[in-house]
Amino acid sequence: MDAFFASVEQASKPSLRGKAVVVGGLGPRGVVATASYEARVFGVHSAMPMAQARRLAPHAAYLVPRFTLYRSISERVMALLRELSPLVEPLSLDEAFVDLEAAGAAWDEDSARLAGVRLRADIRAATGLTGSVGLAASKMLAKIASEQAKPDGLVLIEPGTERALLGPMSVRTLPGVGPATGDHLRRAGISTVGELAEAGEDELVRLLGKAHGHALYAMALAHDERPVVAERETKSVSVEDTYDVDIHDRTRVGLEVQRLVDRCVGRLRGAGLSGRTIVLKVRRYDFSTLTRSETLRGPTDDPAVIREAAARLLEAVDTTGGVRLLGVGVSGLADYTQEDLFAQAAQPSRAAETDSDEAAGTRGAPGAQGAEDGAGTDRREPAERHWRAGQDVRHADWGHGWVQGSGLGRVTVRFETPLSEPGRVRTFRVEEPALEPADPLPLVAEADPLPQGPP
């Protein structure tokens, strides 16, 4: 999918179509999750600190993510992929590998291209959004082709042309070549994939080690035998939040942990899972990260049991100096629950702990579990009337809209829907009783548009 989060926001908000949109955490420590192509012109990109993005594109619209909506659209897209083949390997909410031969959806270049054309049309019809398709004989090459196809395109790499295509590309194009490896190769005089192949396997093993050297040499020759893996076992369910200001109050830390437990249990139950091992993650003011875990006698999805375990784990953590991130996770997953909940809560079988120092620049990249919750969620706190930019709202008189901004006791709302023209802007007191949080509306016509209130 093309600039997925930002494209969803543009499709949801007619007044933002064709304009620079940046989605991510809006606090001082927020990072960019996705930037629209209009924002990328100014140099804004994912994983960039939000403060830097605001300096580069001060007039862009900055919005919190709405993951519930993104997930629902992702499910539609993945369902279309599974109509093509039983072998679909999702990489994230907006990207997946599909083996077109598995169910006979394609058997040669022409049939593959036709399948890709039809898929793009189906995605647009089902979601109102654009996706880019890369077609090739391997996962590595299909990924490269899809990047070349962006935005809103299709690229097919014909068999026999792979080496010629890869040769002039940067080594950073290949999977597993990050900034550090790229710099190491550059210092050795290797900047392109063609130069990787010319260097030879022995030289790459000497430079990078046996496993990495062998793998990169094979990729430089366009060899990638990895199969499309349809199902990946879920190993854990977790949530975490990064706070704009360090939390020093111990009671507040405890309350935040309990709130994270409730969110984690919601995800567990939504997936029909339970788990034995409860994990608490605490990142302190100095960026040191502590992880504590406790394994129960049997799997559970009971929030009371998990709350008690998380509270016990927190007791063993020194939060003096402040906390900047908290996370709660459950692993050791199963599709059943242990009946003797009180016994397992009282008698944990073992506990483990790890400490690690994480550099200030290693916050999780968007798409990862931690980034999803840390980037800034669409949590609703109506009691505090805390309105967030991009949040869906509904007014008793004006209908559906979204928050453009808030501050100084006021909240500004633009009233429009995905199916309307750009709407009007109104400003209210933050305590406005007629204004309430709302669920997102569909991007495509599934029902008659809601009335938009007084003209």
N, C-alpha and C positions, 0 to 999 in steps of 0.2 A: 504494500500500500504506500502511496506517495505522501510523505510528511504527515503521517496518519493522524496523530492527535490534533495538530494544527488544522489539517483539512477537515476533520470532524467539526471543529469549532467554527470554521468558515462556513461550512454547510449549515450549521445550526443557527448562525447569526448572519442574516443577509447583509447587514451593515458592514461586516468585516470581509466580505468576498472581494478578492483582489488586493487586499491590504496586508501589511506585515502583522503577523500574529505569532506570539511566543507563548508556549505552554510550559509551566514548571512551577517550582516553589517560589513564592513571591516575597518571602522573608529575606533578611540580610544574608542568610546562608543558603538560600535557594539555588538550585541549578536548573538549567534549561533541559527540559525533557524533549521537546520538539520545536522546531522553528519552521514557519511556512517558507516557501521558496521566495516570497517577497522579502521576508526578513533575512534570509541567507545572503541576499545581495549586499547587505550591510556587514557581513562577516559573522552573523550570529549562527551558532551551531549547537548541537546537543552536547550535554555535559559541561557547557560553559557556565561559569558563575553568573547568576542572574544580574548581579550588579554590573558586570562587564557588558552583558547584553544590553542593558538599559543605556549604557554610555554609547554603544555603537548604534543603537536604533531607538532613540528616545521617544519617537512618535508611534512606535508599534503598540499593539494591544497586548497586554500581559495578563494571562488568565491562569487560574488554577486548573489542574487536570480533573476530568470527570470520568473516572475509570469504570464506573458502572455502565456508562454509555459506550465507552470504547470496547469493553468486553462484549457487550451485546452485539455490536457491529462486527467484531472479530468472529463471533460464533457464526454469524451469517456467512461470512467469507469462507471460514473453514468448512462449513457445510457444503458450499459450492465446490470446494476442492475435493471433498470426499465423494461427491457425485461423479467426479472424474476418475477417481482411483481409490482403492482401499489403503494404499500406501501414501499417507500424508504425514509429514514430520514437521509440526509447528516449531518455529524457532523463537517466536515471540507473539504478541497479540497481532502483529501486522505482517508476518513473514512466515513462509513455510516452503518446504521442498515437497514435490509431488512426483511420484514415479508414474509416468503416463502409459508405460507399457504394461503395467500390472493388470489392468482391466481392459486392455485393448483400446484405450482412448487415443493412442497414437502408435504408429509402427514405422513411420519414416518422417522425413523433414516436412513434407507437405501436410500430413495429418497432424503433426505436432504444432505447426504454425496455426492451422485451423482451430485446434483445441485452445491455443492461447488467445486467439482473436475472440472466440466465443466466450471464454472465461472472462476477459476484460469487459465485454458487453454485459455479461450476467452480473458481474460485480457492480457495475455502474447502475444497472436497473434495480438491484436489490438494496443498494446502500446510498446511491447518489454520489459515490466517491470514485476516484480513479485508482487503478493499480497498475503496476508495471510487471511484465512477464519476461523472464529470461529462460531460453530453451537451449539445452545442450546435452551432451552425452554423459555428464557427470555433475555431481553436486557443486563442486568448486567452480566449474565453468558456468553452470546455470546461475549461480550467485553473481559472478562477474557480469554475465549478460544482463541480469536484472538491474544491476547498478548502471550499466550503460544505457538501459532503456528508460531510466527515470528522466523526467516525470512523464507519466501517462504514455508509455510506449511498449514496444515488443522487440526484442532482439533475439535472433536465433544464430547460434554459432554452428556452422556447418562442419560435419565430420571431416577431418583432414586439414582443417584450417587452424586448429587450436594453437600449435606451436608458433605459427606466424603471428597470430593475434596476441599471444602472451609476450612474445619477445621484447617489444619496446616498452611494455608496461613497467611501472615501478614495482620493486620488490614488495612494497607495502600492500600491493593488490592481493597478495597471497594470504590465505588464512594462517594465523600464527605468527605473522611478521608485524610486530608492534613497533613503537618508536625506538625502544632500546635495541631490538634486533636489527631494525633498519639502519640505525646509526652505526652499529657494529659492522654490518656488511658494507656500508658506505665507506667506512675507514679502511676496509680491505679492498676498495676499488670496485665494489659490486653495487650497482644502483638499479639495474633492470632485471627482469626475469630472464632475458636472454643471456645476460652476464652470469646469472646464477647457473644456468645450464652449462655455459662454457667453463665455469670454474671447476666443474666436476664434483662427483660425490665425495671423493676422498678429501678435497679441500674444504667442502662444506662441513663434513664431519669434524675436521680439525678445528674449524672456526666456531662451530655451534654445538658440538657434541654429537654422539652417535644417533640418538633418536631424532633430534631436530634436524640434523644434517641430512639423514636419509629421507625424511618426510619432505623437506623443502626441495631436494633434488628431484624427487618424484613429481612434485607439483610443478616444478619448472619445466618438466617434460610433458606436462598436461596429463599426468597419470593420477587418477583419483578413483579408487575402487570402493569407496564407502557406499554402503547401501542406504536407501531411504528407510528409516526406522519409524514405523507407524505409531507405536505407543512407547512412551517413556514413563517408567514407574515414578510416581510422585514420591519423593523421599522425605519431604517435610512441608509443613505449612507454617508461614510466619508473617508477621507484620512488624513494622517499626516506624517511628516518627523521629524526625530531626527538629529540634526546637530553635526558634529564632533567638531566644535568650536562654542562657544556661539556667537550669532549674537547681536552686540551692535548697529549697525547703524539702525536708525528708518526707513529710506527709504528702506533699504534692507529687513527689516521685512515686510514692506508693499508689496514689490514685491513678496516675498515668499508667502504671503497670497493670492495674486492674482493668482500665479501659482497653488497653491493648489485648489483654486476655479475652475480653468479650468479643473484640473484632476477630481475633484468631479463631475462637470457637465458632463464630459465624461462618468463617471460611471452611473450617473442618466439616461442619454439618452440611454446608452447601455442597461439599464434595462427597458426602456420605462416608466420611472417614473418622477414625479416632486414632489416638496415639499414646505411647507409653512414656516417651521422654519429653520433659518440659525444659525449654531452653530460655534463659534470660540473657539479653545482650545489653551492655551498658557502655556507652562511649563517654568518657569524662572530659572535663574542661581542657585537658592537655592533649586530647586526641588519643590517649591510651584507651584500648577497648578490652573490656572484660567479658567473658562468656562463662556462664554458670549453667549446669544442667543437672536434672534429677530424673531418674528412671523409676517409674511406678511398677507395681506388681502386674498390672495389666493395662490394656489400652482403654482410654476414656475420652469422651467428648463433653464431660460434665464441667460446666464453667466453675462451679464451686470447688471441685477438686483441683482444677488447673490454677485457679486463683490462689488457693492455699499453697500449692507447690511454688508458684512464682513468688509469693510473699516470703516463703522460706529462703528461696534463692537470693532475694533482694537483701535479706538480713545479713548475708555474708559478703555484701559488696560495700565498700567505702565510697560514699558519694560526696565526701568533703571536697569542697572546691567547685562543685557544680557538675551537672550532667547536661550534655548536649544532644544525646541520642539514646533512645530506649527501644528495645525490641523484645518480642515474645514469640517463640516458635514451638511447634510440636513435631517430633519425629518418631521413628519407630511405628509407622502408620499401619493401620489394619482397617478392615471393613466391618468390624464388630466391636462391641464395648465390653469391658469387664464389669460383671455384676456387683462385685464386692467393692464398691467405690470408697466407702469409709475406711475399709481396711487398707486399701492401697494408698489412700491419702495419708494415713497415719504411719505407714511402714514403707517408705521408699526403699528400693532394693540397693541403689547405689547412687553416688553423685560424682560428677566429674567437673573439672573446671580448666579453663585455658585463659591465659593472658596474652595479649599481643599489642604491640605499638603500631599504630597506623598513621601514616603521614597525613598531613592536612589536606593534601591533594588527592586522596584516594577514596573519596566518597563514591558510592556505587553509581554506575552508569545507568541511564534511563533504560527501562526494559527489564532490569533486574528487580527482584522482589523488594529489596531495600529502597531502590530508587523510586519505585512506585509509590510507596507510602511516605518516603522522606521528601519527595519533590513537592508535596503540598496536596492534600486530599480535599475532597468536597464534603468534609465532615460538617454536619449540621448542628448548630448549637443555638437553636431559636431562643432559648431562655436568655442568652447573653446578647442576642441580636447582633451576632458577628457576621457581617456580610462579606463574602469573598468575591473578588473580581472574576467574572465568568460564571458564577453560580446561577442556577435556574431558580426563578421565583415566580410567584403568581399573586396578582393584586385583585382584590374583590371587584374592582370596577374596570381596571385596565387589562386584565387578563394575563397571559404568559409573557415573561420577559427574562432578562438576565442582568446581573449586577455589573455596571461599568466601573464602579468604584465607591468607596465609602471613607468617611473621616469627618472629624469635627461634629459628630452627632448626626450626620446626614448620610444617606445612601442614594446613589444615582442609578436608575434603572432604565434600560432601553426595552421597550415593549415590541417584540417581534417574534415570529416563529420561523422554523425552517422553510415553511411554505408561503410566507408573507413577503411583502415588500419591506425594505428597511424601515424600522419603526421609529416612533417618537421617544424622546427622552424625558423622564420626569424625576424629580428629586423629592425625597421624603425624609422625615425624621427616622432614625434607626429603629425607634420603637413603634413605627407605624403599624397599628393593629391589623390593617387590611392587607399587609404584605407578608407573605409566608414563603418558606422554601418550597420548591416544586421538583417533580421528576422531569428529566429531559423528555422532549417530544421527538417522535420519529423523524428521520431525515427525509424520508420519501413518503409519498401519499399512501398511508395505510387507512386513514380515516379523514373525515372532513376537517379542515383546519379549525382551530378554536377561534371564537370571536375575539376581536382585539379591543373591545371596550369602546368608550365614547370616541367619536370622530374628532 
